[in-house]
């Protein structure tokens, strides 16, 4: 079912609006190749679409640097605000909570027993502590979430400490993959990067798939026993 919503942007105090297909607009924003013709529900730019007030060509040029309405529409989608229906926001929130629960079930343990927690127990703890989970990458939020969940149940992320040596030719490709887990780094005289990372145990296989793909397998790794 097609859901048409407003996308809007405010520039220098003036608001501009378009009407878009919600799913296709979100796909475009994620970088998926979607034709702007298929995203726009109406091929017009408005000051107020509910009143039918269309933008003038002079304002198109003044505020966006072009009179091409489709180029302007792309700028609004990529840089503006897409209005999400309440049920869509609720589904996004439910999906994000599920991602957190799945992550903790795979990567966390009860430090008193060394055993993992069940999905149900983690879900219940998240609900009881009332921690706010937003739409950012879940790994950025895990420290805050753990602080709150620990008030309900004992929990700790099980990690593995790994030493990597990355050849100079690939450091630019892989640095973004390692930076959030990095504990220590050393740039060697030949340009290679030697780094120690602390990686959640449940992400180890996925991490090695990504880093081996980026370096074509040209990486040396060694687990450091803690």
C-alpha positions, 0 to 999 in steps of 0.5 A: 500500500502506497503511503504519501507523506510530506517532506519539508525543509526550512531555509532562511525562515521559509518553508518548502514542501513536497509530497512523496511516497514514504517508502521510496523516499526513505529508500532514496535517503539510504542511498538506494537508486530510486528514480525521483519520478517514482518518489514524488506523488506530485511533481511540484514544490510548494510553500504549503501543499495543503493550500496548493501554494506552489513555489515561484521560479524566482524562489527556486533559484534564490533558495536552491540555486536551480529551477529544476524542480526534481533536483530541488525535490532530491535536496528536500528528501536528502536534507529535509524532514520526512513526516513519518506516520505514528504507526510507522514510527512505532514500528521503527521503534519496535524494530530498533528494540528488537535489534538491541535485544538480539544484540544483547542475547548474542553478545552479553552474559550474566557475569555471576554465572557466565551464561547468556541471558534469554531473549525474554529476560533481556526484553523484560529488563529493557521494559522495566528500566524504561531506557530510551532507545533512539534511531541511531546505530544500536552499538552507539547506544549500548553503553547507555542501555547497559547502564540502565539494564544493569539496574534490573539484571547483572549483565556484561558484554562478552568481548574478545581482544584481537591484535590486527596488522593491516597492510598500508594499502588497505588502511584507508578501507578498513579504518572505519570498520575498526575505529569503534572497537579500537583500544590502541593503534600504532602506525609502523614505519612501512605504513602498516597499521597495528591495532588492538581491538575489543570486539563483542564476541557475537560480532566476530564472524561478521567482522572478519567477513567485512575486514577480509573482504576489504583487504582481500584476506591480506590481514594478520590477526591474533587473539589476545588471551585476557 
